[in-house]
């Protein structure tokens, strides 16, 4: 009896495999033709090939599973989708959010905040500043270091100390990297930008400020020797001012001249050079720089115009009189 059943099962199984193979091939052909007609051959071709292969290696079961899935999809997709609330307009719609009045009415300049008599409010205002990016408010936070309230002073001092500690570590590491590879302009630029950013907040004083100012000048010199064009106009101007602040007029004048040479169409080098000569009372050099500014057809800003008006009102120095010491 068992032998008879085996003889009957084998032809049925073989027939099922053949039918399954024919169905898989037909499904593949149908899928490729449909995808090509619909212009969606890319991507869909691989899908039909993969599904046909699954049908071949999993006779009947794979076909039944795919068929059941397709049937369920057809049943569920009969219900129409409500598109009344969907808009394809390209117009931008802004959803106004209510203002946070409690926070916004307490926003005041740090200088004014430090004069608030209420100690609790003054501390809250400072903490609101410290919650944000403190690097953008370092100059203001530094004002709180000298506040009479010990807790307010402590908050500000802690933040400034942490920032300066990070600055010193980063500057030292970058300086060592530049020393190993002086021709690396990218490292030099990063170090210079880091130094100039820290120095502009006026957090450093005395000998330390002078040390980092000359470090910035030496870094700029290293970059300048490799690629003068790599330095921006404002960087030439900042080095000029730093050297002038250190009392090194020759270095300041040298950097001012470099800025005018390599950025003749930018206002910042002219402005810093004129500020330098204005501060030292050098009328001849000031008006010579002004003539270069006019020849370059660069528009002067309000501050520069004020310097020009001041020098034109002032009488010229008598011949033989010494100018401000350089």
C-alpha positions as CSV (number, residue, x, y, z in Angstrom):
1,X,0.0,0.0,0.0
2,X,2.9,2.3,0.8
3,X,4.6,1.7,-2.5
4,X,1.4,2.7,-4.3
5,X,1.1,5.9,-2.4
6,X,4.7,6.8,-3.2
7,X,4.2,6.1,-6.9
8,X,1.1,8.4,-6.8
9,X,2.9,11.2,-4.9
10,X,5.9,11.5,-7.1
11,X,4.0,12.5,-10.3
12,X,2.0,15.0,-8.3
13,X,5.0,16.6,-6.8
14,X,6.8,16.7,-10.2
15,X,3.7,18.3,-11.8
16,X,3.6,20.9,-9.0
17,X,7.2,21.8,-9.5
18,X,6.7,22.1,-13.3
19,X,3.6,24.3,-12.8
20,X,5.4,26.4,-10.2
21,X,8.4,26.9,-12.6
22,X,6.1,27.9,-15.5
23,X,4.3,30.3,-13.2
24,X,7.5,31.8,-12.0
25,X,8.8,32.3,-15.5
26,X,5.4,33.9,-16.6
27,X,5.5,36.1,-13.5
28,X,9.0,37.3,-14.5
29,X,8.1,38.0,-18.1
30,X,4.9,39.8,-17.0
31,X,6.8,41.9,-14.5
32,X,9.6,42.9,-16.9
33,X,7.1,43.8,-19.7
34,X,4.9,45.8,-17.3
35,X,7.9,47.7,-15.8
36,X,9.2,48.6,-19.3
37,X,5.8,49.9,-20.5
38,X,5.4,52.0,-17.4
39,X,8.9,53.4,-17.6
40,X,9.8,52.0,-14.2
41,X,12.3,49.4,-15.4
42,X,15.0,50.6,-13.1
43,X,14.7,49.0,-9.7
44,X,11.6,47.0,-10.5
45,X,13.5,44.6,-12.8
46,X,15.6,43.4,-9.9
47,X,12.5,42.9,-7.8
48,X,10.7,40.7,-10.3
49,X,13.9,38.6,-10.8
50,X,14.3,38.1,-7.1
51,X,10.7,37.1,-6.5
52,X,10.8,34.7,-9.5
53,X,13.9,33.1,-8.0
54,X,12.2,32.7,-4.6
55,X,9.3,31.0,-6.3
56,X,11.6,28.5,-8.0
57,X,13.5,27.5,-4.9
58,X,10.3,27.5,-2.7
59,X,7.7,25.7,-4.9
60,X,4.1,26.5,-4.2
61,X,4.8,28.0,-0.7
62,X,6.4,31.2,-2.1
63,X,3.7,31.6,-4.8
64,X,0.9,31.2,-2.2
65,X,2.6,33.7,0.2
66,X,3.0,36.3,-2.5
67,X,-0.5,35.7,-3.8
68,X,-2.0,36.1,-0.3
69,X,-0.1,39.3,0.2
70,X,-1.2,40.8,-3.1
71,X,-4.8,39.8,-2.3
72,X,-4.7,41.5,1.1
73,X,-3.2,44.6,-0.6
74,X,-6.0,44.8,-3.1
75,X,-8.7,44.4,-0.5
76,X,-7.2,47.2,1.7
77,X,-6.5,49.5,-1.2
78,X,-10.1,49.6,-2.4
79,X,-11.0,52.2,0.2
80,X,-10.3,55.7,-1.2
81,X,-7.8,58.0,0.6
82,X,-9.2,61.3,1.7
83,X,-6.9,63.9,0.1
84,X,-8.9,66.9,1.0
85,X,-6.5,68.0,3.7
86,X,-3.4,67.5,1.6
87,X,-1.9,70.5,-0.1
88,X,0.8,70.4,-2.7
89,X,1.2,74.2,-2.9
90,X,4.7,75.6,-2.8
91,X,3.7,78.6,-0.8
92,X,5.4,78.8,2.6
93,X,3.1,78.8,5.6
94,X,4.5,80.0,8.9
95,X,2.9,78.8,12.1
96,X,3.3,81.7,14.6
97,X,4.3,80.5,18.0
98,X,3.3,82.4,21.1
99,X,6.1,84.5,22.6
100,X,7.7,83.4,25.8
101,X,7.0,86.7,27.6
102,X,8.4,85.7,30.9
103,X,11.8,85.0,29.4
104,X,11.9,87.8,26.8
105,X,11.0,90.6,29.1
106,X,14.0,89.8,31.3
107,X,16.5,90.1,28.4
108,X,18.8,93.1,29.0
109,X,22.4,94.0,28.2
110,X,24.9,92.5,30.6
111,X,26.1,96.0,31.6
112,X,22.7,96.9,32.7
113,X,22.1,93.5,34.3
114,X,25.1,94.0,36.6
115,X,23.6,97.2,37.9
116,X,20.4,95.6,39.0
117,X,20.0,96.0,42.8
118,X,18.1,92.8,43.3
119,X,20.7,90.1,43.9
120,X,18.4,87.2,42.9
121,X,17.4,88.8,39.6
122,X,21.0,89.6,38.8
123,X,22.1,86.1,39.4
124,X,19.2,84.7,37.3
125,X,20.1,87.0,34.4
126,X,23.7,85.8,34.5
127,X,22.7,82.2,34.6
128,X,20.4,82.7,31.5
129,X,23.5,84.0,29.7
130,X,25.6,81.0,30.8
131,X,23.0,78.6,29.5
132,X,23.8,79.7,26.0
133,X,27.0,79.7,24.0
134,X,29.3,81.5,26.4
135,X,31.9,82.2,23.8
136,X,29.7,84.7,22.2
137,X,29.2,86.6,25.4
138,X,32.7,86.4,27.0
139,X,33.3,90.1,27.0
140,X,30.0,90.7,28.8
141,X,30.6,87.8,31.2
142,X,34.0,89.3,32.1
143,X,32.2,92.4,33.4
144,X,30.5,90.2,36.0
145,X,33.9,89.1,37.4
146,X,34.3,92.4,39.2
147,X,30.8,92.5,40.6
148,X,30.4,93.1,44.3
149,X,28.2,90.0,44.7
150,X,30.5,87.1,45.5
151,X,28.2,84.5,43.9
152,X,27.8,86.4,40.7
153,X,31.6,87.0,40.5
154,X,32.1,83.3,41.2
155,X,29.8,82.2,38.3
156,X,31.6,84.5,35.9
157,X,35.1,83.6,37.0
158,X,34.4,79.9,36.8
159,X,33.2,80.2,33.2
160,X,36.1,82.5,32.1
161,X,38.7,80.2,33.8
162,X,37.4,77.2,31.9
163,X,37.4,79.0,28.6
164,X,40.9,80.3,29.1
165,X,42.1,76.8,30.1
166,X,40.7,75.4,26.9
167,X,42.2,78.3,24.9
168,X,45.7,77.7,26.4
169,X,45.6,74.0,25.7
170,X,44.4,74.3,22.2
171,X,46.9,77.1,21.4
172,X,49.8,75.1,22.8
173,X,48.9,71.9,20.8
174,X,48.4,73.9,17.6
175,X,51.7,75.8,18.0
176,X,53.5,72.5,18.5
177,X,51.9,71.1,15.3
178,X,52.9,74.2,13.4
179,X,56.4,74.0,14.7
180,X,56.7,70.4,13.4
181,X,55.4,71.4,10.0
182,X,55.8,75.2,9.3
183,X,54.6,74.8,5.8
184,X,51.1,73.6,6.8
185,X,49.0,76.7,6.1
186,X,45.8,75.1,7.3
187,X,47.2,74.5,10.8
188,X,48.7,78.1,10.8
189,X,45.4,79.6,9.9
190,X,43.5,77.6,12.6
191,X,46.0,78.7,15.2
192,X,45.9,82.3,14.1
193,X,42.1,82.4,14.1
194,X,42.1,80.8,17.6
195,X,44.5,83.4,18.9
196,X,42.8,86.4,17.4
197,X,39.4,85.3,18.6
198,X,40.6,84.9,22.2
199,X,42.5,88.2,22.2
200,X,39.6,90.2,21.0
201,X,37.6,89.4,24.2
202,X,40.3,91.2,26.3
203,X,40.3,88.4,28.9
204,X,44.1,88.2,28.9
205,X,46.2,90.9,30.7
206,X,49.7,92.0,31.2
207,X,52.6,89.7,30.1
208,X,50.3,86.9,29.1
209,X,48.4,89.1,26.7
210,X,51.7,90.3,25.2
211,X,52.9,86.7,24.9
212,X,49.9,85.6,22.9
213,X,49.8,88.8,20.8
214,X,53.4,88.1,19.6
215,X,52.5,84.4,19.2
216,X,49.7,85.5,16.8
217,X,52.1,87.8,15.0
218,X,54.7,85.0,14.6
219,X,52.0,82.6,13.4
220,X,50.9,85.2,10.8
221,X,54.5,85.6,9.8
222,X,54.8,81.8,9.3
223,X,51.7,81.7,7.1
224,X,52.8,84.8,5.3
225,X,56.1,83.3,4.2
226,X,54.3,80.3,2.7
227,X,51.3,82.0,1.2
228,X,50.6,85.8,1.7
229,X,47.2,85.4,0.0
230,X,46.1,82.9,2.6
231,X,45.8,85.7,5.2
232,X,42.5,87.6,5.0
233,X,42.3,91.4,5.0
234,X,40.9,91.5,8.5
235,X,43.7,89.3,9.8
236,X,46.3,91.8,8.4
237,X,44.3,94.5,10.2
238,X,44.1,92.7,13.5
239,X,47.8,91.9,13.6
240,X,48.5,95.6,12.8
241,X,46.4,96.7,15.8
242,X,47.9,94.0,18.1
243,X,51.4,95.2,17.4
244,X,50.4,98.8,17.9
245,X,48.8,97.9,21.2
246,X,52.1,96.3,22.2
247,X,53.9,99.6,21.3
248,X,55.8,98.0,18.4
249,X,55.2,100.7,15.7
250,X,57.6,99.2,13.2
251,X,55.9,95.8,13.2
252,X,52.4,97.5,13.1
253,X,53.5,99.6,10.1
254,X,55.0,96.6,8.4
255,X,51.7,94.6,8.7
256,X,49.7,97.6,7.6
257,X,51.8,97.9,4.5
258,X,51.4,94.2,3.8
259,X,47.6,94.5,4.1
260,X,47.5,97.4,1.6
261,X,49.7,95.4,-0.8
262,X,47.8,92.2,-0.9
263,X,44.2,93.5,-0.3
264,X,44.2,96.9,-2.2
265,X,40.4,96.7,-2.8
266,X,39.3,96.1,0.8
267,X,38.6,98.8,3.2
268,X,39.8,97.1,6.4
269,X,43.6,97.4,5.6
270,X,43.2,101.1,4.7
271,X,41.2,101.7,7.8
272,X,43.7,100.1,10.1
273,X,46.6,101.8,8.5
274,X,44.9,105.2,8.8
275,X,43.9,104.5,12.4
276,X,47.6,103.7,13.1
277,X,48.8,107.0,11.6
278,X,45.9,108.9,13.1
279,X,46.8,107.6,16.6
280,X,50.5,108.6,16.2
281,X,49.7,111.9,14.6
282,X,51.5,111.2,11.3
283,X,49.5,113.5,9.0
284,X,51.8,112.9,6.0
285,X,51.4,109.1,6.1
286,X,47.7,109.4,6.9
287,X,46.9,111.5,3.8
288,X,49.2,109.3,1.7
289,X,47.1,106.3,2.7
290,X,44.0,108.4,2.0
291,X,45.2,109.0,-1.5
292,X,45.7,105.3,-2.1
293,X,42.2,104.7,-0.8
294,X,40.8,107.2,-3.3
295,X,42.8,105.7,-6.2
296,X,41.6,102.3,-5.4
297,X,38.0,103.6,-5.5
298,X,37.2,102.0,-2.1
299,X,34.3,103.5,-0.2
300,X,35.2,104.8,3.3
301,X,32.9,104.2,6.3
302,X,31.7,106.7,8.8
303,X,34.6,106.3,11.3
304,X,37.2,106.8,8.6
305,X,35.4,110.0,7.4
306,X,35.5,111.3,11.0
307,X,39.3,110.8,11.1
308,X,39.7,112.7,7.8
309,X,37.5,115.6,9.0
310,X,39.5,115.8,12.2
311,X,42.9,115.9,10.5
312,X,41.7,118.5,8.0
313,X,40.5,120.7,10.8
314,X,43.8,120.4,12.8
315,X,46.6,122.7,11.7
316,X,49.7,121.1,10.3
317,X,52.7,120.7,12.6
318,X,55.5,123.2,12.3
319,X,58.5,122.0,10.3
320,X,61.2,120.5,12.5
321,X,58.8,119.4,15.2
322,X,59.1,115.7,16.1
323,X,56.2,113.4,15.6
324,X,54.9,111.0,18.1
325,X,57.7,108.6,19.1
326,X,57.8,105.4,17.1
